[in-house]
């Protein structure tokens, strides 16, 4: 079987695509998998590092905010769109796939649509509770839809061909969740509450600012907490400045890093996670069974992180604070309230666990194989 996967833009689209690719190959090592995406996008680096053939297609999105710069960008988008048809046909001719999968991002639109018009079997995967524009447009045209949850399935409006399959989660997350005692021992956590906070690989300025207030409160009030915080690439100097301004410092109760490269282990050790609400982050919180304070990014299409976060809030697995309402005082107040109630974080973590789809990849692979076998 030859498979072409189109995904791009963010890790939230690309990592599920890579997980699906790996599961397809694990189920049948004879499966030949190719990727299509932007050469200047994150997908090129991640896909080629994973060893899959990569086919370049340049697709960009329209900018809605009026400005001279965005007008220039939109002209480039129109040019790319005009070229995308011939490029898609060339990629399909070269790969000759039995199956084409779109995992989100602008690039998946023309590739999946071109495959559907040729009568090639097609499927899409929607990671978010509020589907992106590309997948909403593709939903009527494809043969099979995978949705992360019921909310996304309803919004896509194609119930007869939609499978609620969750978001694929790295096996290491489940493995470390079973080894929580070991993860905590590795941190020398003892009986302390472990707080884990991060804003992404580049860093989110507002999260760094309010987490600094939380760290200052923890140290000034002598909380029995081990706090692990990742500043992100652009937050290193900012956080150091905030340490000086607010009078706190890394030490026995606070570990500050630029990146977290052992996230599954730290999720296993944590009692409370403070983060954005990207679809994959939430899937890992659910898999690990962790309570969270979620701060959705306001800078994403359709405000989808907010809708992602609401799914956890509905079952009392998370507290959601929109960035427009976010202050250091509010974050401190919410954290203090959660910490003050015995057993609250454990109950929230158990609630998060009920949302996890542990066999997501198995569901996806099984249905894809069935799709290709259909006449």
N, C-alpha and C positions, 0 to 999 in steps of 0.2 A: 504494500500500500504506500502511495506517495501522498504526502500531506503538505499543504502550504498554509502557514500561519501568518496573519497580518496583525501587527500590534505596534503601538508606538506612543511617544509622548512622555509618559511617566512610568515609573517602576510599577505603579498600580495596574498598568495594562500589561507590561512586559513580563513581570515575574509570574503571573498566572499562566501566560502563554508558554513560558519556559517549563513551568510545572506540568502543564498538559503535554508538552512535547516529551518530557522525560518519562511520563507515565505511559504514553503511547509506545515509546521505544522499549520500556521495560516489559510491557505486555506482549510485544512482538518485536524482537531485535531486528527483524527484516524491514521494519517500517522506515521509509526514507522521508526525512522531515526537512523542509525549507522554510525560511522566513522572508517576509517582505517588510520593508520599513525605510525610514529616512536614514541616510548615511551620516548626517550630522546630528541625528537624534541619539538619545540614550540607548535605543534598541540596538544600534550597530555595535556598540561596545559590549553590551551584555550578551547579545546573541553570538557574536563571533568568539567571545571568550568561552562560551559554552560549546563551541565547535560545530555549529550548524551553518549550512550554506545560507548566504544572505543576498537578497536581491533588492537593489536600491530603487525606490520610487519616491519622488519628492511631492508631498502633499502637506499643505498647511491650512489653517483655519481662518475664517473671517473674524476681524476685530470689530466689535460693536461700538466701542466708544469713539466718537468723532474726534479726529486729530489728523494733522498732516502726516505724522509718522504712521498712523494706522491706515491712512489712505494709501500710502506707499506699500504697506504690508498687504493690503487687500488687493492691490494690483498684481503683486507677486502671486497671491493665492489664486487669482483668476488665471494667470499664466500657467501655474502648476496644474490647475484643474483641467485646462485645455490639453495639456500634455499627458495627463494621467491615463486617459483611455488607451492610446497607443502603447504606453508603457505597461499597463496591466495586461493587454493582449500579448505583448512580448514575453512577460514573465510567465503567463499561463502556458504559452507555447513551449517555453523552455522547460518548465517543471512538469507539465502534463499531469496535474494532480488528480487523485481520486476524490480528494476532500479538501475544502478550503475553510479555514476557521478564522474568524475575526474576534480579537480580544480587546477591541477598543482603541481609541485614538483616531485621528482623522484619516490615517493611512489605511485603516481597515475598510473604510467606506467604498472607495472605487475598486479595490481588489475583490472584495466579497461580492459586490454587485456585478462585476464583470464575470465572475465565476458562475453566479446564479443564472445570468443570461445565457451562458453556454450550456446550462443543464448539468453542471458539476455540482455534486453534493456540497451543501454549505451549512455552517453552524456559526453562531456567535455566542460569546460569554459576556454577561453583564455583571460587573463586580459591585456596583453601587445600588443602594436602595432607590435612588432617583436616577433612572437610566440617562445616559448621555445622548446627545443629539444623533450621533452616528448610528448607534444601535437602535434608536427609535425609528430612524429612517429605514434601516436594514430589516427590521423585524418582519414586515409583511413578505419580504422577498426570499428569506432563507428557509431551509428545510427544518432546522432545529435550533432552539434557543435554550441556553443555560442561564438561569438567573440565580443570583446569590441568595435571594430570599423571596418570601411571598409578596412583599411590597413591590419589588422590582418586577416580578412576574405579572402582577396586576397592571402596573403602569405600562408595560410593553404591549398589552392588549391582544396577545395571541395565545390564549390558554391551551388550545388544542395541540400546540407544538412546543410548549415551554416546559422545561424540567427545572425544578428548584434543586440546585446542586451545591449551593454554598460557594465559598471561595477556597481554592486549593491552598493548603497550608503546608509549610515545610515539615517533613517528618521529625526534624530535630525539636520542633516546638512540643509535639506530643511526647517525645522521648524525655526531654528535660522536665516536663510537667510531672511525669511519674517519678522523677528524681529530685523533688523539691528540697528534701532534707539535705541532699548532697550539694545542691546549688547554694543553699543558705550557709552551709558549713564552709564552702569555698570563699564566701564573703565574710566569714566570721560574724554573721549577723546575730547569733545568739537569740535572745528573746525580743530584739528590737523590731519595730515595724519598719519594713523596707519600702521606701518610696522610690519609684523609678520615673524620671521625667525626661522628655526629649521633644524636639520639634522638627525632626527630619535631618537628612545628611548635610544640608546647607545651613540649617539653623533658622528658627523663626524668632525674629527680634522680640515680638511681644511676649512670647512664651519665656524667653530668657529673662525679660524684665520682671515678669510677675513671679517666676520661679525664684528669682533672687530675693524677692520680698518674703517668700515662703521659707527659704533657707535661713534668712536673717531671723525670722520668727522662731524657727526650730531651735536655733542656737541660743537666742536670747531667753527663751522660756524653758530651755533644758529638756526638750522632748526626747523620749527614748526612741529615736529614729535613726536609721541608716539611710541617707538619701544619695541616690546615684543619678547624676544629671549629665546629659550630653548637650553641649552647646551648639554643635554643628560647625561647619567650616567657617561661616561668617560671624559666628557668635563668640569666638574665643576671646578676643580683646575686649568686646563689650562686657562679657561676664566678669572678666578680671577687673574691669573698671567698676562694675556694680558691687563686687566684693569689697572694694575699698570704700565706696560711697556708703554702703549700707552696714558695714562693720561686721562681716562674717568671712569665714575662710575655710577652704577644704581642710579636712583633718579626719579624725576617727569617725565622725558622724556624717561626713560629706565627701563624696568622691565625684570629681568633675572631670569629664573627658570631652574630647572633641567629637569622637565617634563612638558608637557601641558596635563592636564587631562580634559580640557573643550574646545577641538579643535573646535567643531561646533560653539560655541559662539564666539571664537576668530576669526574664519574665517569670520563670519558675520560682525564683527567689522572692519576687516582689509581692507585696500585699496591696499596694495602690499604685496605679500607673496614671501619669499626667501626660497627655499627648494630643496631637491632632486626631482627626477621625477619618483617615484614609481607609478604604475598604480592607486592604490587607492587614493593616495594623489592628483593625477591629476583629478580623478573622483570627488573628493570633491571640488577641485578648480572650476571645471566646474559647479557643482551643486550650489555652492555658488556664482558663477560669479565673480571671483577675478583675477586681474592681477598678474603676477608672473615673477620672475627671477628664472629660473630653472638651477640647477647645477647637471646634471645626474651623478650618481655614476659610476665610471669606473670599479668597482669591481663586476659586475654582468654578468651573462651569456649572450652572444651574444650582449653585450652593449645595452640591450633592453631599459634601461631608456632614452638613447639618442633618440631612435626612438619614444618612448612615448612622449618626450618633443617636438619633431619636429611637432607632430600633433597640438599642441597648437601654436607653432611658425608660422605655415602655415596660421593661421587665425588671426595673430597679437594679440594673447591672452597672449603671453609670450615671454620673451627674454631668449635665451639659451646660457649658457656659459659652455663649456666643461672644466673639471677640469685641463686638460693640459694647458689651456689658462688662468686659473683663478689666479688673483692676487687681493690684496686689492684695488689697484688703479683702476683696471678694474671694480670691483663691484661698487665702489664709483662713477665712471664715468657713468655707466649704470643707477644707481639709480638717480643720479643728473639729467641725461637727461630725464628720465621719469617724475620726479617730476617737472621739469621746464616747461613742456608743459601742459597748462590748459586743463583739461578734458581727458588727455591721459589715466590715470589709469582707469577711469570709462569706456572709450571706450574699453579698453582691457578686462575689466571684462565682459562687455556685449558680446564681442566676445567669451570669454570662455563659457559663459552661453549657446551659440548656440550649443555647442558640447555635452551638458549634455543629457543623456538619463534618463529622470525622472522616467519612468515606467519600468526600467530594470528588477526588480524582478517580476513584473506582466507578462512581456513578457516571462521570463524564466519559471515561474511556469506554465503558460498556455501551452507552448509547451511541457514541461515535462509530464503534464497530458495527452495531446494528444498522445504523444509517447507511454505511457504505455497502452493506450486504443487501439492502433493499433494492428491488428492481427499479 
